[in-house]
């Protein structure tokens, strides 16, 4: 691939001013304006975030213990905690509240697109694992808080769903921006 370089010799104040204006023109040529940024954000919301939210909020079918699956505890402490409720006649009743608490927001600010994904349920990390948006952290770190029996009963891992959606959204955005630079058409 051939690269093009420009050498600018700045001798006078006028040369400096001219070079700055040229750089500004180049930067403005390839930067997204607010309208195009909003178009791209809307595309990310519709094409990636809405399907991601649906996957996160999808509740696996109820299963009967012990017929449908073996109940495996993550720790003895967990077993005692849950069995304490069962022995008191207060077994857990699934409400769907943790699944419904998934929210996302795609916003634009200063021609940048920001995605925020959260679940404010205090139980979500035990059901889904950590969300997993820290750069360079391992998959195991995000899955660590997820309880074994939630994996067995079919609850999805937030880390994998979110990472896939964000990765695909970024890839699509890069492709759309590249297309816009080449053709002048965003979408």
Biotite code that builds the C-alpha atoms (Angstrom):
import biotite.structure as struc

atoms = struc.array([
    struc.Atom([0.000, 0.000, 0.000], chain_id="A", res_id=1, res_name="UNK", atom_name="CA", element="C"),
    struc.Atom([1.370, 3.371, -0.982], chain_id="A", res_id=2, res_name="UNK", atom_name="CA", element="C"),
    struc.Atom([1.385, 6.043, 1.692], chain_id="A", res_id=3, res_name="UNK", atom_name="CA", element="C"),
    struc.Atom([1.354, 9.718, 1.009], chain_id="A", res_id=4, res_name="UNK", atom_name="CA", element="C"),
    struc.Atom([3.253, 12.106, 3.201], chain_id="A", res_id=5, res_name="UNK", atom_name="CA", element="C"),
    struc.Atom([3.387, 15.852, 3.181], chain_id="A", res_id=6, res_name="UNK", atom_name="CA", element="C"),
    struc.Atom([6.343, 17.881, 4.320], chain_id="A", res_id=7, res_name="UNK", atom_name="CA", element="C"),
    struc.Atom([5.475, 21.416, 5.241], chain_id="A", res_id=8, res_name="UNK", atom_name="CA", element="C"),
    struc.Atom([8.138, 24.019, 5.782], chain_id="A", res_id=9, res_name="UNK", atom_name="CA", element="C"),
    struc.Atom([6.861, 26.773, 7.991], chain_id="A", res_id=10, res_name="UNK", atom_name="CA", element="C"),
    struc.Atom([8.811, 29.978, 7.600], chain_id="A", res_id=11, res_name="UNK", atom_name="CA", element="C"),
    struc.Atom([6.412, 32.740, 8.421], chain_id="A", res_id=12, res_name="UNK", atom_name="CA", element="C"),
    struc.Atom([3.365, 33.307, 10.599], chain_id="A", res_id=13, res_name="UNK", atom_name="CA", element="C"),
    struc.Atom([1.255, 33.180, 7.441], chain_id="A", res_id=14, res_name="UNK", atom_name="CA", element="C"),
    struc.Atom([2.676, 29.726, 6.607], chain_id="A", res_id=15, res_name="UNK", atom_name="CA", element="C"),
    struc.Atom([1.778, 28.494, 10.094], chain_id="A", res_id=16, res_name="UNK", atom_name="CA", element="C"),
    struc.Atom([-1.765, 29.870, 9.795], chain_id="A", res_id=17, res_name="UNK", atom_name="CA", element="C"),
    struc.Atom([-2.172, 28.303, 6.365], chain_id="A", res_id=18, res_name="UNK", atom_name="CA", element="C"),
    struc.Atom([-0.947, 24.912, 7.612], chain_id="A", res_id=19, res_name="UNK", atom_name="CA", element="C"),
    struc.Atom([-3.322, 25.014, 10.603], chain_id="A", res_id=20, res_name="UNK", atom_name="CA", element="C"),
    struc.Atom([-6.255, 25.828, 8.325], chain_id="A", res_id=21, res_name="UNK", atom_name="CA", element="C"),
    struc.Atom([-5.288, 22.964, 5.998], chain_id="A", res_id=22, res_name="UNK", atom_name="CA", element="C"),
    struc.Atom([-5.123, 20.521, 8.929], chain_id="A", res_id=23, res_name="UNK", atom_name="CA", element="C"),
    struc.Atom([-8.532, 21.740, 10.168], chain_id="A", res_id=24, res_name="UNK", atom_name="CA", element="C"),
    struc.Atom([-10.006, 21.183, 6.706], chain_id="A", res_id=25, res_name="UNK", atom_name="CA", element="C"),
    struc.Atom([-8.610, 17.644, 6.570], chain_id="A", res_id=26, res_name="UNK", atom_name="CA", element="C"),
    struc.Atom([-9.910, 16.865, 10.066], chain_id="A", res_id=27, res_name="UNK", atom_name="CA", element="C"),
    struc.Atom([-13.363, 18.249, 9.259], chain_id="A", res_id=28, res_name="UNK", atom_name="CA", element="C"),
    struc.Atom([-13.505, 16.296, 6.019], chain_id="A", res_id=29, res_name="UNK", atom_name="CA", element="C"),
    struc.Atom([-13.210, 12.982, 7.853], chain_id="A", res_id=30, res_name="UNK", atom_name="CA", element="C"),
    struc.Atom([-14.974, 13.720, 11.128], chain_id="A", res_id=31, res_name="UNK", atom_name="CA", element="C"),
    struc.Atom([-18.603, 12.807, 11.657], chain_id="A", res_id=32, res_name="UNK", atom_name="CA", element="C"),
    struc.Atom([-21.006, 15.658, 12.084], chain_id="A", res_id=33, res_name="UNK", atom_name="CA", element="C"),
    struc.Atom([-23.682, 15.499, 14.807], chain_id="A", res_id=34, res_name="UNK", atom_name="CA", element="C"),
    struc.Atom([-26.342, 14.264, 12.378], chain_id="A", res_id=35, res_name="UNK", atom_name="CA", element="C"),
    struc.Atom([-24.242, 11.381, 11.062], chain_id="A", res_id=36, res_name="UNK", atom_name="CA", element="C"),
    struc.Atom([-23.203, 10.445, 14.613], chain_id="A", res_id=37, res_name="UNK", atom_name="CA", element="C"),
    struc.Atom([-26.894, 10.298, 15.609], chain_id="A", res_id=38, res_name="UNK", atom_name="CA", element="C"),
    struc.Atom([-27.699, 8.156, 12.557], chain_id="A", res_id=39, res_name="UNK", atom_name="CA", element="C"),
    struc.Atom([-24.945, 5.743, 13.504], chain_id="A", res_id=40, res_name="UNK", atom_name="CA", element="C"),
    struc.Atom([-26.073, 5.671, 17.157], chain_id="A", res_id=41, res_name="UNK", atom_name="CA", element="C"),
    struc.Atom([-29.642, 4.873, 16.060], chain_id="A", res_id=42, res_name="UNK", atom_name="CA", element="C"),
    struc.Atom([-28.347, 2.053, 13.864], chain_id="A", res_id=43, res_name="UNK", atom_name="CA", element="C"),
    struc.Atom([-26.373, 0.633, 16.812], chain_id="A", res_id=44, res_name="UNK", atom_name="CA", element="C"),
    struc.Atom([-29.478, 0.851, 19.037], chain_id="A", res_id=45, res_name="UNK", atom_name="CA", element="C"),
    struc.Atom([-31.727, -0.897, 16.512], chain_id="A", res_id=46, res_name="UNK", atom_name="CA", element="C"),
    struc.Atom([-29.363, -3.468, 15.038], chain_id="A", res_id=47, res_name="UNK", atom_name="CA", element="C"),
    struc.Atom([-27.254, -4.470, 18.055], chain_id="A", res_id=48, res_name="UNK", atom_name="CA", element="C"),
    struc.Atom([-28.493, -3.200, 21.425], chain_id="A", res_id=49, res_name="UNK", atom_name="CA", element="C"),
    struc.Atom([-32.188, -4.183, 21.125], chain_id="A", res_id=50, res_name="UNK", atom_name="CA", element="C"),
    struc.Atom([-31.408, -7.815, 20.144], chain_id="A", res_id=51, res_name="UNK", atom_name="CA", element="C"),
    struc.Atom([-28.734, -7.942, 22.902], chain_id="A", res_id=52, res_name="UNK", atom_name="CA", element="C"),
    struc.Atom([-31.292, -6.773, 25.482], chain_id="A", res_id=53, res_name="UNK", atom_name="CA", element="C"),
    struc.Atom([-33.765, -9.412, 24.298], chain_id="A", res_id=54, res_name="UNK", atom_name="CA", element="C"),
    struc.Atom([-31.152, -12.154, 24.781], chain_id="A", res_id=55, res_name="UNK", atom_name="CA", element="C"),
    struc.Atom([-30.296, -10.873, 28.270], chain_id="A", res_id=56, res_name="UNK", atom_name="CA", element="C"),
    struc.Atom([-33.964, -10.651, 29.295], chain_id="A", res_id=57, res_name="UNK", atom_name="CA", element="C"),
    struc.Atom([-34.875, -14.081, 27.933], chain_id="A", res_id=58, res_name="UNK", atom_name="CA", element="C"),
    struc.Atom([-35.732, -16.281, 30.927], chain_id="A", res_id=59, res_name="UNK", atom_name="CA", element="C"),
    struc.Atom([-34.914, -19.972, 30.508], chain_id="A", res_id=60, res_name="UNK", atom_name="CA", element="C"),
    struc.Atom([-37.817, -22.386, 31.044], chain_id="A", res_id=61, res_name="UNK", atom_name="CA", element="C"),
    struc.Atom([-38.469, -23.483, 34.610], chain_id="A", res_id=62, res_name="UNK", atom_name="CA", element="C"),
    struc.Atom([-37.114, -26.929, 35.407], chain_id="A", res_id=63, res_name="UNK", atom_name="CA", element="C"),
    struc.Atom([-38.012, -29.354, 38.145], chain_id="A", res_id=64, res_name="UNK", atom_name="CA", element="C"),
    struc.Atom([-35.344, -30.500, 40.536], chain_id="A", res_id=65, res_name="UNK", atom_name="CA", element="C"),
    struc.Atom([-34.172, -33.279, 40.640], chain_id="A", res_id=66, res_name="UNK", atom_name="CA", element="C"),
    struc.Atom([-35.949, -34.681, 37.577], chain_id="A", res_id=67, res_name="UNK", atom_name="CA", element="C"),
    struc.Atom([-34.642, -32.201, 34.988], chain_id="A", res_id=68, res_name="UNK", atom_name="CA", element="C"),
    struc.Atom([-31.199, -31.411, 36.328], chain_id="A", res_id=69, res_name="UNK", atom_name="CA", element="C"),
    struc.Atom([-28.868, -32.144, 39.215], chain_id="A", res_id=70, res_name="UNK", atom_name="CA", element="C"),
    struc.Atom([-28.624, -29.244, 41.648], chain_id="A", res_id=71, res_name="UNK", atom_name="CA", element="C"),
    struc.Atom([-24.964, -28.309, 42.031], chain_id="A", res_id=72, res_name="UNK", atom_name="CA", element="C"),
    struc.Atom([-24.014, -25.772, 44.662], chain_id="A", res_id=73, res_name="UNK", atom_name="CA", element="C"),
    struc.Atom([-21.130, -23.387, 44.162], chain_id="A", res_id=74, res_name="UNK", atom_name="CA", element="C"),
    struc.Atom([-20.291, -23.575, 47.877], chain_id="A", res_id=75, res_name="UNK", atom_name="CA", element="C"),
    struc.Atom([-21.512, -25.085, 51.140], chain_id="A", res_id=76, res_name="UNK", atom_name="CA", element="C"),
    struc.Atom([-22.339, -21.585, 52.348], chain_id="A", res_id=77, res_name="UNK", atom_name="CA", element="C"),
    struc.Atom([-24.663, -21.115, 49.371], chain_id="A", res_id=78, res_name="UNK", atom_name="CA", element="C"),
    struc.Atom([-26.360, -24.465, 49.977], chain_id="A", res_id=79, res_name="UNK", atom_name="CA", element="C"),
    struc.Atom([-27.037, -23.600, 53.633], chain_id="A", res_id=80, res_name="UNK", atom_name="CA", element="C"),
    struc.Atom([-28.372, -20.160, 52.729], chain_id="A", res_id=81, res_name="UNK", atom_name="CA", element="C"),
    struc.Atom([-30.843, -21.478, 50.127], chain_id="A", res_id=82, res_name="UNK", atom_name="CA", element="C"),
    struc.Atom([-31.873, -24.521, 52.166], chain_id="A", res_id=83, res_name="UNK", atom_name="CA", element="C"),
    struc.Atom([-32.547, -22.228, 55.149], chain_id="A", res_id=84, res_name="UNK", atom_name="CA", element="C"),
    struc.Atom([-35.284, -20.531, 53.115], chain_id="A", res_id=85, res_name="UNK", atom_name="CA", element="C"),
    struc.Atom([-36.645, -23.854, 51.881], chain_id="A", res_id=86, res_name="UNK", atom_name="CA", element="C"),
    struc.Atom([-36.828, -25.269, 55.429], chain_id="A", res_id=87, res_name="UNK", atom_name="CA", element="C"),
    struc.Atom([-38.675, -22.146, 56.597], chain_id="A", res_id=88, res_name="UNK", atom_name="CA", element="C"),
    struc.Atom([-41.259, -22.770, 53.889], chain_id="A", res_id=89, res_name="UNK", atom_name="CA", element="C"),
    struc.Atom([-40.080, -19.828, 51.766], chain_id="A", res_id=90, res_name="UNK", atom_name="CA", element="C"),
    struc.Atom([-38.727, -21.365, 48.580], chain_id="A", res_id=91, res_name="UNK", atom_name="CA", element="C"),
    struc.Atom([-37.666, -18.901, 45.916], chain_id="A", res_id=92, res_name="UNK", atom_name="CA", element="C"),
    struc.Atom([-40.406, -17.865, 43.528], chain_id="A", res_id=93, res_name="UNK", atom_name="CA", element="C"),
    struc.Atom([-39.140, -16.666, 40.169], chain_id="A", res_id=94, res_name="UNK", atom_name="CA", element="C"),
    struc.Atom([-40.432, -13.154, 39.469], chain_id="A", res_id=95, res_name="UNK", atom_name="CA", element="C"),
    struc.Atom([-38.437, -12.185, 36.373], chain_id="A", res_id=96, res_name="UNK", atom_name="CA", element="C"),
    struc.Atom([-37.374, -8.981, 38.126], chain_id="A", res_id=97, res_name="UNK", atom_name="CA", element="C"),
    struc.Atom([-33.624, -9.543, 37.643], chain_id="A", res_id=98, res_name="UNK", atom_name="CA", element="C"),
    struc.Atom([-34.089, -10.153, 33.904], chain_id="A", res_id=99, res_name="UNK", atom_name="CA", element="C"),
    struc.Atom([-36.302, -7.070, 33.516], chain_id="A", res_id=100, res_name="UNK", atom_name="CA", element="C"),
    struc.Atom([-33.694, -4.823, 35.132], chain_id="A", res_id=101, res_name="UNK", atom_name="CA", element="C"),
    struc.Atom([-31.369, -4.964, 32.113], chain_id="A", res_id=102, res_name="UNK", atom_name="CA", element="C"),
    struc.Atom([-31.103, -1.511, 30.537], chain_id="A", res_id=103, res_name="UNK", atom_name="CA", element="C"),
    struc.Atom([-28.966, 0.020, 27.843], chain_id="A", res_id=104, res_name="UNK", atom_name="CA", element="C"),
    struc.Atom([-28.433, 3.515, 26.585], chain_id="A", res_id=105, res_name="UNK", atom_name="CA", element="C"),
    struc.Atom([-26.703, 4.681, 23.421], chain_id="A", res_id=106, res_name="UNK", atom_name="CA", element="C"),
    struc.Atom([-25.917, 8.388, 23.490], chain_id="A", res_id=107, res_name="UNK", atom_name="CA", element="C"),
    struc.Atom([-23.935, 10.840, 21.429], chain_id="A", res_id=108, res_name="UNK", atom_name="CA", element="C"),
    struc.Atom([-21.772, 13.565, 22.849], chain_id="A", res_id=109, res_name="UNK", atom_name="CA", element="C"),
    struc.Atom([-19.075, 15.601, 21.095], chain_id="A", res_id=110, res_name="UNK", atom_name="CA", element="C"),
    struc.Atom([-19.562, 13.431, 17.984], chain_id="A", res_id=111, res_name="UNK", atom_name="CA", element="C"),
    struc.Atom([-18.775, 10.300, 19.995], chain_id="A", res_id=112, res_name="UNK", atom_name="CA", element="C"),
    struc.Atom([-21.074, 7.367, 20.588], chain_id="A", res_id=113, res_name="UNK", atom_name="CA", element="C"),
    struc.Atom([-21.274, 5.988, 24.121], chain_id="A", res_id=114, res_name="UNK", atom_name="CA", element="C"),
    struc.Atom([-22.945, 2.710, 25.057], chain_id="A", res_id=115, res_name="UNK", atom_name="CA", element="C"),
    struc.Atom([-23.987, 1.981, 28.628], chain_id="A", res_id=116, res_name="UNK", atom_name="CA", element="C"),
    struc.Atom([-25.283, -1.439, 29.657], chain_id="A", res_id=117, res_name="UNK", atom_name="CA", element="C"),
    struc.Atom([-26.377, -2.246, 33.202], chain_id="A", res_id=118, res_name="UNK", atom_name="CA", element="C"),
    struc.Atom([-28.475, -4.388, 35.478], chain_id="A", res_id=119, res_name="UNK", atom_name="CA", element="C"),
    struc.Atom([-29.245, -2.767, 38.823], chain_id="A", res_id=120, res_name="UNK", atom_name="CA", element="C"),
    struc.Atom([-30.495, -5.938, 40.450], chain_id="A", res_id=121, res_name="UNK", atom_name="CA", element="C"),
    struc.Atom([-28.240, -6.919, 43.371], chain_id="A", res_id=122, res_name="UNK", atom_name="CA", element="C"),
    struc.Atom([-28.617, -10.554, 42.255], chain_id="A", res_id=123, res_name="UNK", atom_name="CA", element="C"),
    struc.Atom([-27.661, -10.127, 38.605], chain_id="A", res_id=124, res_name="UNK", atom_name="CA", element="C"),
    struc.Atom([-23.981, -10.971, 39.003], chain_id="A", res_id=125, res_name="UNK", atom_name="CA", element="C"),
    struc.Atom([-24.924, -14.335, 40.573], chain_id="A", res_id=126, res_name="UNK", atom_name="CA", element="C"),
    struc.Atom([-27.342, -15.141, 37.740], chain_id="A", res_id=127, res_name="UNK", atom_name="CA", element="C"),
    struc.Atom([-25.488, -13.670, 34.725], chain_id="A", res_id=128, res_name="UNK", atom_name="CA", element="C"),
    struc.Atom([-21.925, -13.115, 35.926], chain_id="A", res_id=129, res_name="UNK", atom_name="CA", element="C"),
    struc.Atom([-20.238, -9.723, 35.653], chain_id="A", res_id=130, res_name="UNK", atom_name="CA", element="C"),
    struc.Atom([-21.004, -7.513, 32.665], chain_id="A", res_id=131, res_name="UNK", atom_name="CA", element="C"),
    struc.Atom([-17.440, -7.541, 31.404], chain_id="A", res_id=132, res_name="UNK", atom_name="CA", element="C"),
    struc.Atom([-16.407, -4.280, 29.795], chain_id="A", res_id=133, res_name="UNK", atom_name="CA", element="C"),
    struc.Atom([-12.966, -3.823, 31.345], chain_id="A", res_id=134, res_name="UNK", atom_name="CA", element="C"),
    struc.Atom([-10.192, -3.925, 28.799], chain_id="A", res_id=135, res_name="UNK", atom_name="CA", element="C"),
    struc.Atom([-7.839, -6.907, 29.009], chain_id="A", res_id=136, res_name="UNK", atom_name="CA", element="C"),
    struc.Atom([-9.641, -8.829, 31.773], chain_id="A", res_id=137, res_name="UNK", atom_name="CA", element="C"),
    struc.Atom([-10.211, -12.541, 31.305], chain_id="A", res_id=138, res_name="UNK", atom_name="CA", element="C"),
    struc.Atom([-13.494, -14.285, 30.618], chain_id="A", res_id=139, res_name="UNK", atom_name="CA", element="C"),
    struc.Atom([-13.088, -16.257, 33.858], chain_id="A", res_id=140, res_name="UNK", atom_name="CA", element="C"),
    struc.Atom([-13.049, -13.041, 35.893], chain_id="A", res_id=141, res_name="UNK", atom_name="CA", element="C"),
    struc.Atom([-16.497, -12.113, 34.589], chain_id="A", res_id=142, res_name="UNK", atom_name="CA", element="C"),
    struc.Atom([-17.976, -15.575, 35.007], chain_id="A", res_id=143, res_name="UNK", atom_name="CA", element="C"),
    struc.Atom([-16.612, -16.073, 38.530], chain_id="A", res_id=144, res_name="UNK", atom_name="CA", element="C"),
    struc.Atom([-19.583, -14.625, 40.468], chain_id="A", res_id=145, res_name="UNK", atom_name="CA", element="C"),
    struc.Atom([-22.130, -16.595, 38.381], chain_id="A", res_id=146, res_name="UNK", atom_name="CA", element="C"),
    struc.Atom([-23.515, -19.486, 40.398], chain_id="A", res_id=147, res_name="UNK", atom_name="CA", element="C"),
    struc.Atom([-23.075, -22.963, 38.970], chain_id="A", res_id=148, res_name="UNK", atom_name="CA", element="C"),
    struc.Atom([-26.758, -23.925, 39.075], chain_id="A", res_id=149, res_name="UNK", atom_name="CA", element="C"),
    struc.Atom([-27.704, -20.851, 37.023], chain_id="A", res_id=150, res_name="UNK", atom_name="CA", element="C"),
    struc.Atom([-25.362, -22.044, 34.281], chain_id="A", res_id=151, res_name="UNK", atom_name="CA", element="C"),
    struc.Atom([-26.833, -25.555, 34.504], chain_id="A", res_id=152, res_name="UNK", atom_name="CA", element="C"),
    struc.Atom([-30.407, -24.255, 34.292], chain_id="A", res_id=153, res_name="UNK", atom_name="CA", element="C"),
    struc.Atom([-29.677, -22.254, 31.142], chain_id="A", res_id=154, res_name="UNK", atom_name="CA", element="C"),
    struc.Atom([-29.182, -18.651, 32.279], chain_id="A", res_id=155, res_name="UNK", atom_name="CA", element="C"),
    struc.Atom([-26.979, -16.860, 29.722], chain_id="A", res_id=156, res_name="UNK", atom_name="CA", element="C"),
    struc.Atom([-23.657, -15.247, 30.585], chain_id="A", res_id=157, res_name="UNK", atom_name="CA", element="C"),
    struc.Atom([-23.846, -11.468, 30.265], chain_id="A", res_id=158, res_name="UNK", atom_name="CA", element="C"),
    struc.Atom([-20.170, -11.241, 29.378], chain_id="A", res_id=159, res_name="UNK", atom_name="CA", element="C"),
    struc.Atom([-20.500, -13.256, 26.176], chain_id="A", res_id=160, res_name="UNK", atom_name="CA", element="C"),
    struc.Atom([-23.742, -11.632, 24.988], chain_id="A", res_id=161, res_name="UNK", atom_name="CA", element="C"),
    struc.Atom([-22.518, -8.085, 25.647], chain_id="A", res_id=162, res_name="UNK", atom_name="CA", element="C"),
    struc.Atom([-19.030, -8.608, 24.250], chain_id="A", res_id=163, res_name="UNK", atom_name="CA", element="C"),
    struc.Atom([-20.453, -10.079, 21.033], chain_id="A", res_id=164, res_name="UNK", atom_name="CA", element="C"),
    struc.Atom([-22.934, -7.210, 20.596], chain_id="A", res_id=165, res_name="UNK", atom_name="CA", element="C"),
    struc.Atom([-20.349, -4.490, 21.272], chain_id="A", res_id=166, res_name="UNK", atom_name="CA", element="C"),
    struc.Atom([-17.764, -6.134, 19.012], chain_id="A", res_id=167, res_name="UNK", atom_name="CA", element="C"),
    struc.Atom([-20.268, -6.403, 16.154], chain_id="A", res_id=168, res_name="UNK", atom_name="CA", element="C"),
    struc.Atom([-21.500, -2.826, 16.710], chain_id="A", res_id=169, res_name="UNK", atom_name="CA", element="C"),
    struc.Atom([-17.939, -1.458, 16.548], chain_id="A", res_id=170, res_name="UNK", atom_name="CA", element="C"),
    struc.Atom([-17.167, -3.498, 13.414], chain_id="A", res_id=171, res_name="UNK", atom_name="CA", element="C"),
    struc.Atom([-20.354, -2.265, 11.729], chain_id="A", res_id=172, res_name="UNK", atom_name="CA", element="C"),
    struc.Atom([-19.663, 1.366, 12.733], chain_id="A", res_id=173, res_name="UNK", atom_name="CA", element="C"),
    struc.Atom([-16.134, 1.204, 11.296], chain_id="A", res_id=174, res_name="UNK", atom_name="CA", element="C"),
    struc.Atom([-17.512, -0.224, 8.066], chain_id="A", res_id=175, res_name="UNK", atom_name="CA", element="C"),
    struc.Atom([-20.201, 2.477, 7.816], chain_id="A", res_id=176, res_name="UNK", atom_name="CA", element="C"),
    struc.Atom([-17.696, 5.280, 8.505], chain_id="A", res_id=177, res_name="UNK", atom_name="CA", element="C"),
    struc.Atom([-15.285, 3.840, 5.935], chain_id="A", res_id=178, res_name="UNK", atom_name="CA", element="C"),
    struc.Atom([-18.125, 3.671, 3.420], chain_id="A", res_id=179, res_name="UNK", atom_name="CA", element="C"),
    struc.Atom([-19.064, 7.267, 4.214], chain_id="A", res_id=180, res_name="UNK", atom_name="CA", element="C"),
    struc.Atom([-15.485, 8.462, 3.653], chain_id="A", res_id=181, res_name="UNK", atom_name="CA", element="C"),
    struc.Atom([-15.269, 6.616, 0.321], chain_id="A", res_id=182, res_name="UNK", atom_name="CA", element="C"),
    struc.Atom([-18.725, 7.391, -1.083], chain_id="A", res_id=183, res_name="UNK", atom_name="CA", element="C"),
    struc.Atom([-20.196, 10.209, 0.989], chain_id="A", res_id=184, res_name="UNK", atom_name="CA", element="C"),
    struc.Atom([-23.103, 7.922, 1.954], chain_id="A", res_id=185, res_name="UNK", atom_name="CA", element="C"),
    struc.Atom([-23.354, 6.755, 5.578], chain_id="A", res_id=186, res_name="UNK", atom_name="CA", element="C"),
    struc.Atom([-26.158, 4.219, 5.479], chain_id="A", res_id=187, res_name="UNK", atom_name="CA", element="C"),
])
